[in-house]
Amino acid sequence: MNSNNPFFKTKSFTENNETVHEAVVIDYNNTMTVSGTINKSFLMLILLIASASITWMMTLSGQNPIVLTIGGAIVGTILVLIAVFKPQYSTFLAPGYAIFEGLFIGGLSAIFEVMYPGIVIQAVSCTFVTFMVCFGLYKYGVVKVNDKFRSVVVAATLAIATYYLISWLLSLFTSFTPIHHGNSMISIGISAFVIVIAALNLFLDFDQIEKGAQERMPKYMEWYGAMGLMITLVWLYIEFLRLLSKLSSRD
């Protein structure tokens, strides 16, 4: 029952029921719930949008918030890594991640918006619609997360991560230009494929959150689950920005 999301690979989500129940106080108010995770996800989204507005406005007003943008990405990544190994601190790490990742997203979005006016609202709309469709399909049992589904999505996601890493390293030290750069049909096809895999990861996230609630995990796991879901949504949004920019550049 492993999700690609690194948050859902830790012992907190993979311990057997006996171990989990030993560590959890049998009190509904002190255990993870789906509704609690959803509420915290909305709070993280508000924090992300609020911080994103800072670098967004700075960029559109002619300033260059490169330090805040890059710094937000770096700090956000560090907070994710800490939470992976110390999920019990998610109550503080998750809001922090939303704030710093927001700085990165705001700056990045503003850059794309300057280059392709209107692209941000399109990417936001596509991300929202994708999330709602996936949530509906999962909630009403149209898509069921089983071992085969999970293994295929995880394998595909790991393949994408490996490809991105190798391409980045080659372009960093050589004159190699990754095929997913530019606006060729192959590049557009790769972006579309990545978006599909990112969307499929939402099903794994929904499933892990539901299972965590069923196993009555500690209350702080609501923040942990919300943080994991936010990571997937940020990935999905960035990939939509990339795809839409490629399509716009072909006009």
C-alpha positions as CSV (number, residue, x, y, z in Angstrom):
1,M,0.0,0.0,0.0
2,N,2.8,2.4,-0.9
3,S,2.2,5.7,-2.6
4,N,4.8,7.4,-4.8
5,N,4.5,10.4,-2.6
6,P,7.5,10.2,-0.2
7,F,5.3,11.2,2.7
8,F,3.3,8.0,2.4
9,K,6.4,5.8,2.3
10,T,7.5,6.4,5.9
11,K,6.9,3.9,8.7
12,S,4.1,6.1,9.9
13,F,2.0,4.9,7.0
14,T,3.4,1.4,6.7
15,E,3.5,-0.1,10.2
16,N,1.3,-3.0,10.8
17,N,-1.9,-2.5,12.7
18,E,-0.6,-3.9,16.0
19,T,2.3,-1.4,16.1
20,V,0.1,1.5,15.1
21,H,-2.5,0.8,17.7
22,E,0.1,0.6,20.4
23,A,1.3,4.1,19.6
24,V,-2.2,5.7,19.3
25,V,-4.4,6.8,22.1
26,I,-7.8,5.2,21.4
27,D,-9.7,8.5,21.4
28,Y,-11.5,9.8,18.3
29,N,-10.5,13.4,19.0
30,N,-6.8,12.4,19.0
31,T,-6.8,10.4,15.9
32,M,-6.6,11.1,12.2
33,T,-9.8,11.7,10.2
34,V,-10.5,12.3,6.6
35,S,-12.4,15.5,7.3
36,G,-9.6,16.8,9.5
37,T,-7.1,16.2,6.7
38,I,-9.3,18.0,4.2
39,N,-9.7,21.0,6.5
40,K,-5.9,21.2,6.9
41,S,-5.4,20.9,3.2
42,F,-7.6,23.9,2.6
43,L,-5.7,25.8,5.3
44,M,-2.4,24.9,3.6
45,L,-3.8,26.1,0.3
46,I,-4.8,29.4,1.8
47,L,-1.3,29.9,3.2
48,L,0.3,28.9,-0.1
49,I,-1.8,31.4,-2.1
50,A,-1.1,34.2,0.4
51,S,2.6,33.7,0.2
52,A,2.5,33.2,-3.5
53,S,0.9,36.7,-3.9
54,I,4.0,38.2,-2.4
55,T,6.4,37.1,-5.1
56,W,3.7,37.4,-7.8
57,M,3.1,41.1,-7.1
58,M,6.8,41.8,-6.8
59,T,7.5,40.2,-10.2
60,L,4.6,41.9,-12.0
61,S,5.6,45.3,-10.4
62,G,9.0,45.1,-12.0
63,Q,11.0,43.8,-9.1
64,N,13.1,40.6,-9.2
65,P,12.3,38.3,-6.2
66,I,14.7,35.7,-7.3
67,V,16.1,35.2,-3.8
68,L,12.6,34.6,-2.4
69,T,11.6,32.4,-5.3
70,I,14.6,30.1,-5.2
71,G,14.9,30.3,-1.4
72,G,11.3,29.2,-1.1
73,A,11.9,26.2,-3.3
74,I,15.0,25.2,-1.3
75,V,13.4,25.7,2.2
76,G,10.2,24.0,1.1
77,T,12.3,20.9,-0.1
78,I,14.2,20.8,3.2
79,L,10.9,20.9,5.2
80,V,9.6,18.0,3.1
81,L,12.7,15.9,3.8
82,I,12.5,16.7,7.6
83,A,8.8,15.7,7.6
84,V,9.6,12.4,5.8
85,F,11.8,11.3,8.7
86,K,10.0,13.2,11.5
87,P,6.3,13.2,10.6
88,Q,5.4,14.0,14.3
89,Y,6.6,17.5,13.6
90,S,4.2,17.9,10.6
91,T,1.9,20.3,12.7
92,F,4.7,22.9,12.2
93,L,6.4,21.6,9.0
94,A,3.3,21.5,6.9
95,P,2.2,25.2,7.3
96,G,5.9,26.1,6.8
97,Y,6.0,24.1,3.6
98,A,2.9,25.9,2.3
99,I,4.3,29.3,3.0
100,F,7.8,28.7,1.4
101,E,6.5,26.7,-1.5
102,G,4.0,29.6,-2.1
103,L,6.9,32.0,-2.5
104,F,8.4,29.7,-5.2
105,I,5.0,29.1,-7.0
106,G,4.2,32.8,-7.0
107,G,7.5,33.8,-8.6
108,L,7.4,31.0,-11.1
109,S,3.8,31.7,-12.0
110,A,4.5,35.4,-12.6
111,I,7.4,34.6,-14.9
112,F,5.1,32.4,-17.0
113,E,2.3,35.0,-16.9
114,V,4.6,37.7,-18.3
115,M,5.6,35.4,-21.1
116,Y,2.1,34.0,-21.8
117,P,-0.6,36.3,-20.5
118,G,-3.6,34.3,-19.1
119,I,-1.6,31.1,-18.6
120,V,-1.8,31.0,-14.8
121,I,-5.6,31.1,-14.6
122,Q,-5.7,28.3,-17.2
123,A,-3.2,26.2,-15.2
124,V,-5.1,26.8,-12.0
125,S,-8.4,25.8,-13.7
126,C,-6.9,22.7,-15.2
127,T,-5.4,21.6,-11.8
128,F,-8.7,22.3,-10.0
129,V,-10.8,20.4,-12.6
130,T,-8.3,17.5,-12.5
131,F,-8.4,17.3,-8.8
132,M,-12.3,17.3,-8.6
133,V,-12.6,14.7,-11.3
134,C,-10.1,12.4,-9.6
135,F,-11.7,13.0,-6.2
136,G,-15.2,12.2,-7.7
137,L,-13.9,9.0,-9.4
138,Y,-12.3,7.8,-6.2
139,K,-15.2,8.8,-3.9
140,Y,-17.8,6.9,-6.0
141,G,-15.6,3.9,-6.5
142,V,-15.2,4.3,-10.3
143,V,-11.4,4.0,-9.8
144,K,-10.2,1.6,-7.2
145,V,-6.7,1.6,-5.9
146,N,-5.4,-2.0,-5.8
147,D,-1.9,-3.4,-5.8
148,K,-1.6,-3.5,-9.6
149,F,-2.8,0.1,-10.0
150,R,-0.4,1.2,-7.3
151,S,2.6,-0.6,-8.7
152,V,2.1,0.8,-12.2
153,V,1.7,4.4,-11.0
154,V,4.7,4.2,-8.7
155,A,6.9,2.6,-11.4
156,A,5.9,5.3,-13.9
157,T,6.5,8.1,-11.4
158,L,9.9,6.7,-10.5
159,A,10.7,6.5,-14.2
160,I,9.8,10.2,-14.7
161,A,11.8,11.3,-11.7
162,T,14.8,9.3,-13.0
163,Y,14.5,10.8,-16.5
164,Y,14.2,14.3,-15.1
165,L,17.3,13.8,-12.8
166,I,19.5,12.4,-15.6
167,S,18.4,15.1,-18.1
168,W,19.1,17.8,-15.6
169,L,22.6,16.4,-14.8
170,L,23.5,16.0,-18.4
171,S,22.3,19.5,-19.3
172,L,24.2,20.9,-16.3
173,F,27.6,19.5,-17.3
174,T,27.2,19.0,-21.1
175,S,25.6,20.7,-24.1
176,F,22.8,18.1,-24.0
177,T,19.3,19.4,-24.6
178,P,16.5,17.2,-23.0
179,I,13.8,16.2,-25.5
180,H,11.1,17.5,-23.1
181,H,12.4,21.0,-23.6
182,G,11.0,23.1,-26.4
183,N,7.6,22.9,-28.0
184,S,8.0,19.9,-30.3
185,M,5.2,17.3,-30.5
186,I,7.4,14.9,-28.6
187,S,8.0,17.4,-25.8
188,I,4.2,18.1,-25.6
189,G,3.5,14.4,-25.5
190,I,5.9,13.9,-22.6
191,S,4.3,16.8,-20.7
192,A,0.8,15.3,-21.3
193,F,2.1,11.9,-20.1
194,V,3.6,13.4,-16.9
195,I,0.3,15.2,-16.2
196,V,-1.6,11.9,-16.4
197,I,0.8,10.2,-14.0
198,A,0.7,13.2,-11.6
199,A,-3.1,12.9,-11.7
200,L,-3.0,9.2,-11.0
201,N,-0.9,9.9,-7.9
202,L,-3.9,11.8,-6.5
203,F,-5.7,8.4,-6.2
204,L,-2.9,7.0,-4.2
205,D,-2.9,10.0,-1.9
206,F,-6.7,9.7,-1.4
207,D,-6.3,6.1,-0.6
208,Q,-3.5,6.6,1.9
209,I,-5.4,9.3,3.7
210,E,-8.5,7.1,3.9
211,K,-6.5,4.2,5.2
212,G,-4.7,6.3,7.7
213,A,-8.0,7.4,9.1
214,Q,-9.3,3.9,9.2
215,E,-6.2,2.7,11.1
216,R,-6.8,5.6,13.6
217,M,-3.3,7.1,13.2
218,P,-2.2,10.0,15.4
219,K,-3.8,13.4,14.9
220,Y,-0.6,15.0,13.5
221,M,-0.9,12.6,10.5
222,E,-3.7,14.9,9.3
223,W,-1.1,17.6,8.6
224,Y,1.2,14.9,7.2
225,G,-1.5,13.7,4.8
226,A,-2.4,17.2,3.8
227,M,1.2,18.1,3.1
228,G,1.6,15.0,0.9
229,L,-1.5,15.9,-1.1
230,M,-0.3,19.5,-1.5
231,I,3.0,18.2,-2.9
232,T,1.1,16.3,-5.6
233,L,-1.1,19.3,-6.4
234,V,1.9,21.6,-6.8
235,W,3.6,19.1,-9.1
236,L,0.4,18.8,-11.2
237,Y,0.1,22.6,-11.4
238,I,3.7,23.1,-12.5
239,E,3.3,20.4,-15.2
240,F,0.2,22.2,-16.5
241,L,2.1,25.4,-16.7
242,R,4.8,23.7,-18.7
243,L,2.3,22.0,-21.1
244,L,0.3,25.2,-21.6
245,S,3.5,27.2,-22.3
246,K,4.6,24.8,-24.9
247,L,1.2,24.9,-26.6
248,S,1.1,28.7,-26.4
249,S,4.6,29.0,-27.9
250,R,3.4,27.1,-31.0
251,D,0.8,29.7,-31.9
